[in-house]
Amino acid sequence: MEDFSELNELIENRQYTRLRQELAEENSADIASFLEQMDKEQMLKIFRILPKSMAADVFSYLEIENQSMIITSLSEKDAANIIDNLMADDATDLLEEMPANIVKKLLANASPETRRDINHLLRYPEDSAGSVMTVEYVDLNEQLTVKEAIDRIRRIGIDSETINICYVLDSTRKLKGTVALRYLLLSDDDDIIGEIMHENVVSIHTMTDQEEVARTFQKYDFTSMPVVDNEDRLVGIITVDDVVDIIEEEATEDMEKMAAIVPSDKPYMRTGIFETWRKRMPWLLLLMISATFTGSIISSFEEALGALPVLVAYIPMLMDTGGNAGGQASVTVIRGLSLKEIEFGDVFRVIWKEMRVAVLCGISLGAANFVKLLFFDKVDVSVALVVCVTLLLAVLIAKLVGCTLPMLAKRLGFDPAVMASPFITTIVDALSLLIYFAIATQVLGITG
């Protein structure tokens, strides 16, 4: 449903009975998109006329702020009905964002099963596999026959996140294997589940970091994976739709860190001015203070710059080129660390590769710049040499700093993304200036 004009016309004409019929035929995600473009009062009004059978599905696709607004506006009975019909992981995400007094009231009116599932998920640390898993899955005892298994799927499958893969357990709920629904349908009724199941199961521990969960999904191309505790007992599953959310969240967090912003879990348009200021200010302040070292270096060579003012014109180019070179190396290495393509033990191989790349880049940039300086800027050969040699060394140092700092941060237990472009650029700028003035004083015979 891309065009909402017909539905908007029904709302304008107050044809709510017809609107309800039209909405009942649409996809839940499309209805959520339709509601998201309304103001809060109208959104709540239209949500109330949705068929009860699809209200929870539509609710699960709404932004968390709108979910909170709707759930607190409904009666306790209707709100509890929504919570009961949400998947446990979605309900948990909602309740984590709401005030404690509202959560207490909602849980008090929810079914015992829902309360148990939500409390179970709330025990796990944020960003762990246990916190993002769902407890709605199909489990089968290994002693069941195929006929008994299919009967069980028919009874509980409607409330499960997926029935494509069923998880086989023993009497102590330890995970023994998996069986695909298609194999059940193609097997004889009297076959025993334990004899036809797939025994080599790839599982995730409840405390595994969600980033590692996403990498595991990528490695095995699964649509769902079981989550087990310390005793290998099945406690939940993670499905690919959860992994998509994890990837988006982790990518956004890394981008914000690389841009020197404290990560936020709110959308841009829903983040207030003062909250945005609070997220950005610490890094800006730190980088501003660190940049004063660059000013100190320039001040200490004030006499050299006074003797040969032309040197000042090429400072921005040298600093920018060094920063860009360092940024390229850091982003590549951070990405490799994130994907587990690079480990700290590879540090010397990474340095060796980046140094060779730096030499090629530095020579190419230096040659192009040398031609520009002589034929377009009309500077002396000695000045051109100083600038171009500095450019080559600046690229070398930038690549070295850019590839080693993220790996060192990872080794020390910090997020490598913190060592991205802004921080590296500040270091490279200072080192580039020191090299620039050191070469200038030697080659041009001026004193600093």
Phi, psi and omega in degrees: 000100182263321184261119182261008187300320181294319179292320177297324179294321178296322178293316180299324181271004179058033178269070188288329177295315178294321179298317179300319179294319180293318181295326181297340182263356184263164176288142183300321180294322178292321178296320178299318177298321178297317181291325184298336182272001181265164170284167189298319182296314180290323178301315181296320180297315181289323179299323182294335182269357178295145173303137183301333182292337182244356184301316181294322179296315179297318181303320184293340181267353182282158174296151186300325180294320179288326175299314180298318181297316182291314186294328179279345179269341181280162173294161182301322181293313181292321179296317178296325178296320177297311181301317182296330184265356173279152169297145187304322181292323177292319178297321180295316178302320180295311184293331178295337183265358187253156178300150186299323182293326178287319178301316180300318181292318181295316180294328179295330182263352179282165180290155179304322180296317180296316179300317181297315182295317181293314178299326178297315182287328181291347180288335191272148180299150177299141179072013174266163178300323180297329182281340182252355181285167172243151181257009176265100180211169179258118176247143182231138175285142184294345181271353181291152170275167179300318180298316179294324179294316180295322177297321179293319178299320179296328182282317188249351186296331184296332181261008183263151179296321177207150175240004181296322178240127177251146187253127186264127184237157172267189185293341178261011180068019172285140181287122182252332182178186178227158175216131181279146182302324182295327177291324177296318182292334182264356182267163176288149182302329185270357179296144180269135183303318181297340182268338183251356183288161175268118190273332183278086186264132172266120183234169181238140177279149182303330184266003178296136179295144185297333177295320177292326176300313181298320179295323179294318176299317180296322182293316188260352179058038178274157173263343175204153180218144179282149178245127184238160177266193183296336180262014181063026175271138181288126180240348179176182176224157173242132181252165188296332179293327174292323181293323177301317177296320179298313181299316180297316181296314182291320179296318178297317180298317179294320179298319180293320179294321180290340176262012179062049176233135175293126185303145177230145180262009179258148173298154185304312185289347180254009178260125183292165182298313183289327177292319177297317177301317182295327181285327186267330190297317184303314181290321178299319180295316180298315181292326178295316180295318180293331180289343178295337176296324177297317178297323179295322179295316179297318180297323182290342178250030183299322181293321179296318180292326178291326180287328181220080186300337182300336180298328183298325185298335186257001177298311180302320181296316180294317181293316181294317181296317177298315179298318179295318180296317178295321178297319178300314181295317183294317180297318179297315181291318179300318178297317179296321177294320180296322182271005180065021176280338181233137174241166181299330178296345179269009189303318182288326175295320179295315180299316181299319179292313183294328178292321177293319176297319181297320179297314180297315180294316182297316179296317180297312180294320180296318180296315180297319182289326180298317178297316180298315183296320183284316190262339181250317180273344177058042179265167178293155179298322181297319178294318179299320179295316179302312182297314186287322176295319176299319180299315179299313181292325179296319178294318178301311181294319181298316179295320179296311180295318183296329182268334184270323183299313178299322180291323177294318179299317178298319180296324182274359177093010178265163176285123181301332182298335178297331182269028183275198194318305186300315183292316181295320181300319180299316180295314182295322179302313181296315180294322180298318180294318178300316178296316182303308183287329178295316178292319182298316181294330181278312185283318185268352177071029179252157182256146180263000000 
